[in-house]
Amino acid sequence: MKATYKGCVHDGWKHTELFYEYRGHTYIVTKHNNGCLGKSLKQQHDEAQAEIDYKIEHENDPIPKWEYEGSAEEGFDLFWEYINTL
């Protein structure tokens, strides 16, 4: 399936943001007009479309049960306890 071009926004002479729609989702690729080296437009398209395909493929996956143990919140709490003991 091909993406559909939806429009663009120019950031002065530096960048052009190109908007596309693919399988009902919008994504952006950036064309650098200032000589900045980055990913090619094709690489950006391929990565964005692969991400959209992955999201669609997994949109009905069950949400895993959240657990405090091993979470970032537990890590923050441990850090905060350590700071308070200093």
Residue pairs with C-beta under 8 A, 6 or more apart in sequence:
1 22
1 23
2 22
3 20
3 21
3 22
3 27
3 45
3 49
4 20
4 21
4 22
5 18
5 19
5 20
6 19
6 20
6 21
6 26
7 18
7 19
8 16
8 17
8 18
8 19
9 16
9 17
9 19
10 16
10 17
11 17
13 33
13 34
14 32
14 33
14 34
14 36
15 30
15 31
15 32
15 33
15 34
15 36
16 30
16 31
16 33
17 28
17 29
17 30
17 31
18 28
18 29
18 30
18 31
18 41
19 26
19 27
19 28
20 26
20 27
20 28
20 29
20 45
20 48
21 27
22 48
22 49
22 52
23 52
23 53
23 56
25 52
25 55
25 56
27 48
27 49
27 51
27 52
28 48
29 41
29 44
29 45
29 48
30 38
30 44
31 41
32 38
39 47
68 74
